[in-house]
Amino acid sequence: MEDHQKEPRKVYEEDCIKRKTFLEHLIELSEKVGANFTDKELREEVDTFMVAGSDTTAITDSFIFIIFGIFPEIQDQVYKEVMDVIGPEKAIEWSDLGKLVYLDRIITLFLPVVKFHFRS
């Protein structure tokens, strides 16, 4: 059991080595455009994205779970797809997400359409 828990962490750490963090992208962009954000400004940007992202994710998850409750046949089909693609024992990987076609369609279909409000 302990080895199974360590494996996803190892894969995650190896994956992170290949990717830049959000903060690294902000610093790089700041230097590229000559803005040179202070540490406080960078912290505020990261905090804004973290709070906004967690709120959006929670709302999206809640909405999808409501749909599963209303339509148990959809939940059953999503469960079947997840078991077929990932299985009961394997940890989910980034490469698995593209294979979850039905789940992607359900999320896309049932999320409310939101108008874009552009600032001038």
Steps between C-alpha positions, in 0.01 A plus 500: 500500500778741591679441167175569316473837680861593424471428127257784412718741700808388305320544167373841614849613602651381171224679308558821698867499409404531133252783552538855622287610790247780469729721709796430269289601200398823676859588584616421146222708347567782744866509396416467131271805492713696744234517770720345770224430749588522866472190717179644647345553155594148391351359820175691441475365143559142613249538786239638260537206263497245782183639659320549168603155380391317813162677502439423133601137547270458801202646313568283194536185710179576690305555181622175345415306818147645490469376141617154612232503770226599256614258228641183663535336157755770409689436823502127422635559148771738629597244764520226236720718278733589789533132595565401136764770448667514841387195691439461873864486612692742279553866589368740236765656274493801268506269200174339620300822483483506120356148503202597719292614203153441649589680823634795301180514295281489811694780667489709183131430439369571849712794610297816474586726210638828629519821304838665480513851639798682361630804680569810301 
